[in-house]
Amino acid sequence: DQQVKQNSPSLSVQEGRISILNCDYTNSMFDYFLWYKKYPAEGPTFLISISSIKDKNEDGRFTVFLNKSAKHLSLHIVPSQPGDSAVYFCAASEIQGAQKLVFGQGTRLTINP
Amino acid sequence: NAGVTQTPKFQVLKTGQSMTLQCAQDMNHEYMSWYRQDPGMGLRLIHYSVGAGITDQGEVPNGYNVSRSTTEDFPLRLLSAAPSQTSVYFCASSYAILGGTEAFFGQGTRLTVV
């Protein structure tokens, strides 16, 4: 049973436009959510996170929104840049500390010039 | 700072062979974890540790052993490699903090079992 789901395997966006990546979860015990970015042949790198006590967190071009009632979160990238082309993973944790992250399948984002 | 260092980067094993994937971190993090990533899937937790001498199983622990004798090192042992263990393995570390935190990942080890 997949507790964290990213239903879009890929997304293509024009440079300068907004990219919106979505993630759904089923475990109501999750209280911390993260987005990671991954380039080929590299490890995932942390992008942004949000605690379950918030509904929005912003860091530069990146904003994460959390809708707890819908068990849904999204990552907005504005404006999208060619360097944003990568695979994005949504992850969740139900305890303090990130030693037991549960990941979605990932969404491959391609930014077209 | 090196962060999280994994060795080797690539490895080919024959079925039945054993090997150890090394992971070291220099950030003095309490927590360390091992994940595997397979095509079309996210990362899945194999084993994790909340401190030296303390380890526990994750979602997919079968066929793997771990130990944590020091804060810095968290090796992953494949006892008898099987083709189903062909995957990319990532080690991660994180610190304990109220409110949640991120994990830092190594570059990965690509393992092929033939």
Boltz contact constraints between the chains, C-beta under 6 A:
constraints:
  - contact:
      token1: [A, 32]
      token2: [B, 100]
      max_distance: 6.0
  - contact:
      token1: [A, 34]
      token2: [B, 102]
      max_distance: 6.0
  - contact:
      token1: [A, 43]
      token2: [B, 90]
      max_distance: 6.0
  - contact:
      token1: [A, 43]
      token2: [B, 105]
      max_distance: 6.0
  - contact:
      token1: [A, 43]
      token2: [B, 106]
      max_distance: 6.0
  - contact:
      token1: [A, 43]
      token2: [B, 107]
      max_distance: 6.0
  - contact:
      token1: [A, 43]
      token2: [B, 108]
      max_distance: 6.0
  - contact:
      token1: [A, 44]
      token2: [B, 105]
      max_distance: 6.0
  - contact:
      token1: [A, 46]
      token2: [B, 102]
      max_distance: 6.0
  - contact:
      token1: [A, 49]
      token2: [B, 102]
      max_distance: 6.0
  - contact:
      token1: [A, 51]
      token2: [B, 99]
      max_distance: 6.0
  - contact:
      token1: [A, 51]
      token2: [B, 100]
      max_distance: 6.0
  - contact:
      token1: [A, 89]
      token2: [B, 42]
      max_distance: 6.0
  - contact:
      token1: [A, 97]
      token2: [B, 31]
      max_distance: 6.0
  - contact:
      token1: [A, 97]
      token2: [B, 94]
      max_distance: 6.0
  - contact:
      token1: [A, 97]
      token2: [B, 96]
      max_distance: 6.0
  - contact:
      token1: [A, 98]
      token2: [B, 94]
      max_distance: 6.0
  - contact:
      token1: [A, 98]
      token2: [B, 101]
      max_distance: 6.0
  - contact:
      token1: [A, 98]
      token2: [B, 102]
      max_distance: 6.0
  - contact:
      token1: [A, 98]
      token2: [B, 103]
      max_distance: 6.0
  - contact:
      token1: [A, 99]
      token2: [B, 31]
      max_distance: 6.0
  - contact:
      token1: [A, 99]
      token2: [B, 33]
      max_distance: 6.0
  - contact:
      token1: [A, 99]
      token2: [B, 48]
      max_distance: 6.0
  - contact:
      token1: [A, 100]
      token2: [B, 48]
      max_distance: 6.0
  - contact:
      token1: [A, 103]
      token2: [B, 42]
      max_distance: 6.0
  - contact:
      token1: [A, 103]
      token2: [B, 43]
      max_distance: 6.0
  - contact:
      token1: [A, 104]
      token2: [B, 42]
      max_distance: 6.0
  - contact:
      token1: [A, 105]
      token2: [B, 41]
      max_distance: 6.0
  - contact:
      token1: [A, 105]
      token2: [B, 42]
      max_distance: 6.0
  - contact:
      token1: [A, 106]
      token2: [B, 42]
      max_distance: 6.0
